[in-house]
Amino acid sequence: MLKKILGICLVFLCCVTNLVSAEGTKPIQLALWSPVQLFPEKDSITGLRLNLFYTDNKDVSGVTLGAGWAKTSRDMKGVSLGIVNWADGLSFGFKGGILNYAGQRSVGLDLGAVNVVSGDTTGVQLGIVNWNEGFFHGYQGGALNYANGSFVGWQDGFVNIAKSDFSGFQSGAVNYVGGIMTGFQLALYNYAKNVNGVQIGLINGTDSLNGMQFGVGNYNGNEDPMVFMILANWSF
């Protein structure tokens, strides 16, 4: 009986080994501080990655758990939980930690003190600071929300900045749009270079208004009907 069990285990181990070799991936990673880890950085992991201080792999699909820095030199797919979750390429899934970073694109949910994406984002960023360099489609919630590219969705924070065009809803203390704002701004201070929609706040400002402004002071750069009005301003 024991020989049969050992034989089955041996066959199973051989099958797993052949499968792993054929796919060029490893099913599990155990890391102390790279390169002190079970498999080297050049290998990809499909399965489970456990990290104490620092780990690095090429591509990761599955679950990463650790108390330190989990780095992926290309794409990360799945769940990554740790102090730093870092993907130089694409990130698909959920990242939770102090710092979450994606070098090319993020799709999914980033939950951390600081969330940074150097490319485009489709999904949700929740943190103290949310920073996106490319196009953003989804929701940003935090103290400081920043999008360098076009934004479609909802920015919800103390300070919301969209450097390019914005479509959707901005809510906070300060809202800023560097391009065309199509939608709704709600804050103490609202500014958009061009407004197609509504601004509600203490102070509202735009270089060109196609819509309504409601506040103590409302500035409309196109001077139609007036450049500045108290309580309300409009232009269509």
Phi, psi and omega in degrees: 000315180297321179296322179295317180297315179297322179296317179297316179299320181294316178298316179298317180297320178295319180296316179297317180298317179294320180295314180298316180296321182293322182275344182072024180231166177241145185280344184208148175227133173239125187225139171261296175206111183306130017268011176279078179212163187299316179236148186290170185298330183289344181276151174262154181240128172236101185147244185239134176234121181247131189224132177267307182240309183203132177220153182214132176216165185289295176235143180227126174232122182136225184237129174245125179233135179187170179254006184229226185255120176252113182250141173234119186284344174234252188253143176242127178230124179127225183238133177226119181237124180178183179292314177235125175244114193230124176232118179290336181256235181270152177230120179236119177129224186235130173238131179226122181179197177281313177234126175241130185223138172229130186277335183240303182206147177235130176232116180134218184239127172246120180237111182189174176294317179230126177240124184230132174230122180280345179243225182266157178228135169233109183147221188228135170241123177235119181182184175287314176237125176240122188230124181227125183272337183253209177288139179236130178228105181150225187228132171242126177229117181179183178291316177234121177243127184225134175225120181279328179266191178294150184232132174231115181143225187226123169255124187225102182190183178292312175235126179240125182231124172237110187286336181248214180285149182228133175230117180142227188226129172245128178224130181171201175272320180228126177239133180223133175230123182278348180238227181269125175259115177246106183146233192217129174243132179226112182190175172293319178230125178238134173219139171213141181301315176227135182244124167241083183158223188228137171241129175232121181184182175292311176234130178235138181215145176201152175280336181209123186247129169229080186160218185230149172232135177230121180175179178294318177228130184230117182252130181233107186294336180276359170059033180230110004278335180218151182291327181217133178219148177269141177077313183205148174215152183206157176197132181224000000 
